[in-house]
Amino acid sequence: MVDRAYSVTEMISAINENRVPLTDISVNIHSFAMITASLESIEKRTEIQLKKN
């Protein structure tokens, strides 16, 4: 719950200060894509190809 509380607090602060939050996904979008593909691979029991940008 502490992580979520930090994320929510940071998001509200960013909105109030008109800035991008520190927890913005754009910083870690490639890591997120790898994790998502990994979970899909486990679920489908097959190799998943990542799309190149």
C-alpha positions as CSV (number, residue, x, y, z in Angstrom):
1,M,0.0,0.0,0.0
2,V,2.9,2.4,0.6
3,D,4.0,2.2,-3.0
4,R,0.5,3.1,-4.2
5,A,0.2,5.9,-1.7
6,Y,3.5,7.4,-3.0
7,S,2.3,7.0,-6.6
8,V,-1.0,8.8,-5.9
9,T,0.7,11.5,-3.9
10,E,3.3,12.1,-6.6
11,M,0.5,12.2,-9.3
12,I,-1.5,14.8,-7.4
13,S,1.7,16.9,-6.8
14,A,2.5,16.7,-10.5
15,I,-1.0,17.8,-11.5
16,N,-0.8,20.7,-9.0
17,E,2.6,21.7,-10.2
18,N,1.8,21.2,-13.9
19,R,4.7,18.8,-14.5
20,V,5.2,15.1,-15.5
21,P,5.1,12.8,-12.5
22,L,8.3,11.0,-11.4
23,T,6.5,7.7,-11.8
24,D,5.6,8.4,-15.5
25,I,5.6,5.2,-17.6
26,S,7.4,6.8,-20.5
27,V,10.7,6.5,-18.7
28,N,10.3,2.7,-18.4
29,I,8.2,1.9,-21.4
30,H,10.6,-0.7,-22.8
31,S,10.9,-2.5,-19.4
32,F,7.1,-2.5,-19.2
33,A,6.9,-4.0,-22.7
34,M,9.3,-6.8,-21.7
35,I,7.4,-7.6,-18.5
36,T,4.1,-7.6,-20.4
37,A,5.5,-9.9,-23.1
38,S,7.0,-12.2,-20.4
39,L,3.6,-12.6,-18.7
40,E,1.9,-13.2,-22.1
41,S,4.6,-15.8,-22.9
42,I,4.0,-17.6,-19.7
43,E,0.2,-17.5,-20.1
44,K,0.3,-18.7,-23.8
45,R,3.3,-21.0,-23.3
46,T,4.9,-19.7,-26.4
47,E,7.6,-17.2,-27.4
48,I,6.4,-13.6,-27.8
49,Q,8.1,-11.2,-30.2
50,L,8.6,-7.6,-29.0
51,K,7.7,-4.9,-31.5
52,K,10.5,-2.5,-32.4
53,N,9.7,1.2,-32.3
